[in-house]
Amino acid sequence: IGKVRDNLAAEFQNGGGGKFYQIRGGVVMALIEGIVLGIKYFNKDNGDKEKLEYKAAFLITTAAGIELAALGVQSVATRFAPTGVVGRGAAISLGGVRLVGGSLATVGGVMLASIDFEDAAKAYDRDYKVLGLAYFARAVASFGLSGLAGLVSLSYSGPLLRFLVGANSRSLFVLTIEKLAGSRLIPVILRLIGIGSFITVGISVAIIFLSPDEMEEWCWHSCLKKWEPGNFLKPFKDQETELKKLYESLKAVS
């Protein structure tokens, strides 16, 4: 799979330059990345946290591929009048595609936020106050970004919902979505998502510098620690995993 991914990346960089060609290439690359993450998810050596991280990354990567596909649909939708058959069909398809992609990204973001909340609790349990605060800040930012992204994807689903409920429907939910899509609030939300993404990256860099080294991390999960009820930290699942992590930690710090 890795060789196929590398060959495709080279082909898309050196090959055709058409917009649809690039979009198709991006979608294929995102799907391949999703498959790689899916395979890693089923690795028997992964713990619960690693599996949840891979699952969240798989959802977000798949959502990115769907968003690339939505760009292709959007380029078609902008060429035709929204009242025409092709324009209306493209708008309906765009709403469906972005609703699915936004839903996957929202679920993946919430998963990552829950992991950060747990990591924050673990850091406070180890008396790493600043690190715990950084994890908590990133969790809040991820949760907020997920909510805003879900709101934006929902705003694009107006034509799809209108198609499903009927052109003459006066459904309050559909009318609210249509009003949201035409308001000035969406550009503001998109700007907030961009700012929030930069903030999240900055917090992630800070977490890298604040995190303890691999050896200290191993000590906190090993059998050497005195385990008490209610601890957020969890011991290694078996002796084989503990010894394997010890070897990896010694190799990392040596």
C-alpha positions in Angstrom: 0.0 0.0 0.0 2.8 2.4 0.8 4.5 1.8 -2.6 1.2 2.4 -4.4 0.7 5.6 -2.3 4.2 6.9 -3.2 3.8 6.1 -6.9 0.4 7.9 -7.1 1.8 10.9 -5.3 4.6 11.2 -7.9 2.2 10.7 -10.7 -0.2 13.4 -9.5 2.8 15.8 -9.0 4.3 15.2 -12.4 1.3 14.3 -14.4 -1.8 16.1 -15.7 -2.5 19.5 -14.2 -6.3 19.7 -14.8 -8.4 20.7 -11.9 -10.5 17.5 -12.0 -7.4 15.4 -12.4 -5.9 16.9 -9.3 -9.2 16.5 -7.3 -9.5 12.8 -8.3 -5.8 12.3 -7.3 -6.4 14.0 -3.9 -9.5 11.8 -3.3 -7.6 8.6 -4.1 -4.6 9.6 -1.9 -7.0 10.4 1.0 -8.7 7.0 0.6 -5.3 5.2 0.6 -4.3 7.1 3.7 -7.6 6.0 5.2 -6.9 2.4 4.4 -3.5 2.6 6.0 -5.0 4.0 9.2 -7.6 1.3 9.1 -5.0 -1.4 8.9 -3.0 0.2 11.8 -6.3 0.3 13.8 -6.5 -3.5 13.8 -2.9 -3.9 15.0 -3.2 -6.3 18.0 -0.3 -4.4 19.8 -2.3 -1.2 20.0 -3.9 -0.1 23.2 -7.4 1.4 23.6 -6.0 4.9 23.3 -4.0 4.1 20.1 -7.0 2.5 18.5 -9.2 5.5 19.3 -6.6 7.8 17.8 -6.4 5.8 14.6 -10.1 5.6 14.4 -10.4 9.4 14.8 -7.6 9.9 12.2 -9.3 7.5 9.8 -12.6 9.5 10.1 -10.9 12.9 9.6 -8.8 11.6 6.6 -11.9 10.1 5.0 -13.7 13.4 5.6 -10.8 15.2 3.8 -11.2 13.0 0.8 -14.9 13.6 0.7 -14.3 17.4 0.9 -12.0 17.1 -2.1 -14.8 15.3 -3.9 -17.2 18.1 -2.9 -14.9 20.7 -4.5 -15.4 18.9 -7.8 -19.2 18.9 -7.3 -19.0 22.6 -6.4 -17.1 23.5 -9.5 -20.0 21.9 -11.5 -22.6 23.6 -9.5 -21.2 27.1 -10.1 -21.3 26.6 -13.9 -25.1 26.3 -14.0 -28.0 28.3 -12.8 -29.3 27.0 -9.5 -32.8 26.9 -10.9 -31.8 24.5 -13.8 -31.9 20.8 -13.6 -28.1 20.3 -13.6 -27.5 23.2 -11.2 -30.1 22.0 -8.8 -28.9 18.4 -8.9 -25.3 19.5 -8.3 -26.4 21.6 -5.3 -28.3 18.7 -3.9 -25.3 16.4 -4.4 -23.0 19.0 -2.9 -25.2 19.3 0.2 -25.2 15.5 0.7 -21.4 15.1 0.2 -20.5 17.9 2.5 -23.0 16.8 5.1 -21.4 13.3 5.2 -17.9 14.7 5.2 -18.7 17.2 7.9 -20.3 14.6 10.1 -17.3 12.3 9.8 -14.9 15.2 10.7 -17.1 16.2 13.6 -17.1 12.7 15.1 -13.4 12.4 14.6 -12.7 15.8 16.2 -14.8 14.9 19.2 -12.9 11.6 19.6 -9.6 13.5 19.6 -11.0 16.0 22.1 -12.0 13.2 24.4 -8.4 11.8 24.2 -7.0 15.2 25.1 -9.4 15.5 28.1 -8.2 12.2 29.4 -4.5 13.2 28.8 -5.1 16.4 30.7 -6.5 14.4 33.6 -3.5 12.1 33.5 -1.1 15.1 33.4 -2.8 16.7 36.5 -2.6 13.3 38.2 1.2 13.4 37.7 1.4 17.0 38.8 2.2 18.3 35.3 0.0 21.4 35.7 1.2 23.3 32.6 1.0 20.2 30.4 -2.4 19.4 31.7 -3.6 22.9 30.9 -2.2 22.6 27.4 -4.0 19.3 26.8 -7.2 20.9 28.2 -6.9 23.9 25.9 -6.4 21.7 22.9 -9.4 19.6 23.9 -11.6 22.7 24.1 -10.2 24.0 20.8 -10.8 20.6 19.1 -14.3 20.4 20.5 -15.1 23.9 19.4 -13.7 23.4 15.9 -15.7 20.2 15.5 -18.9 22.0 16.4 -18.2 24.8 14.0 -17.2 22.4 11.2 -20.4 20.5 11.7 -22.4 23.7 11.6 -20.8 24.7 8.3 -21.4 21.3 6.7 -25.1 21.5 7.9 -25.5 24.9 6.2 -24.6 23.4 2.8 -27.3 20.7 3.2 -30.2 23.1 2.6 -30.8 22.0 -1.1 -30.7 18.3 0.0 -33.1 18.8 2.8 -35.4 20.9 0.6 -35.4 18.1 -1.9 -36.2 15.5 0.7 -39.1 17.4 2.5 -40.5 19.0 -0.7 -40.2 22.4 -2.4 -43.3 23.8 -0.7 -42.4 22.6 2.8 -42.4 25.2 5.6 -40.3 23.0 8.0 -38.7 25.3 10.6 -35.5 23.2 10.6 -35.1 23.5 6.8 -35.9 27.2 6.8 -33.3 27.8 9.6 -30.7 25.9 7.6 -31.4 27.9 4.5 -31.3 31.1 6.4 -28.0 30.2 7.9 -26.5 29.3 4.5 -27.4 32.8 3.2 -26.3 34.7 6.2 -23.0 36.5 6.9 -22.3 34.1 9.8 -20.8 31.3 7.6 -17.7 33.4 6.5 -17.2 34.4 10.1 -17.3 30.8 11.2 -14.9 29.8 8.5 -12.5 32.5 9.6 -12.8 31.2 13.2 -12.1 27.7 12.1 -8.9 28.9 10.4 -7.8 30.8 13.4 -8.6 27.9 15.7 -6.6 25.5 13.5 -3.5 27.7 13.9 -4.0 27.9 17.6 -4.4 24.1 17.8 -1.1 23.6 15.9 0.6 26.0 18.3 -0.7 24.2 21.4 0.4 20.8 19.8 3.9 22.2 19.4 3.9 23.3 23.0 2.7 19.9 24.2 5.7 18.2 22.4 8.2 20.4 24.4 6.3 20.0 27.7 5.8 16.2 27.5 8.0 13.9 29.6 10.5 11.7 27.8 9.7 8.1 26.9 11.5 6.6 29.9 9.6 8.7 32.4 6.4 7.9 30.5 7.1 4.1 30.9 7.7 4.5 34.6 4.3 6.0 35.1 2.6 3.0 33.5 4.9 0.2 34.8 4.5 -2.3 37.6 6.9 -0.1 39.7 4.1 2.4 40.2 1.8 2.1 43.2 -1.6 1.8 41.7 -4.6 3.3 43.5 -8.3 3.1 42.7 -9.5 6.0 40.6 -6.2 6.7 38.9 -6.6 8.1 35.3 -3.3 6.4 34.4 -3.6 2.8 33.3 -0.9 0.0 33.7 0.3 -1.9 30.7 -2.1 -4.7 29.7 0.5 -7.5 30.1 4.1 -8.2 30.9 5.1 -8.7 27.3 3.8 -5.2 26.3 5.6 -3.7 29.4 8.9 -5.2 28.4 8.5 -4.1 24.8 7.7 -0.5 25.8 10.7 -0.6 28.2 13.0 -1.6 25.3 11.6 1.2 23.1 12.0 3.7 25.8 15.6 2.8 26.5 16.3 3.0 22.7 14.7 6.4 22.5 16.6 8.0 25.3 20.0 6.4 24.5 
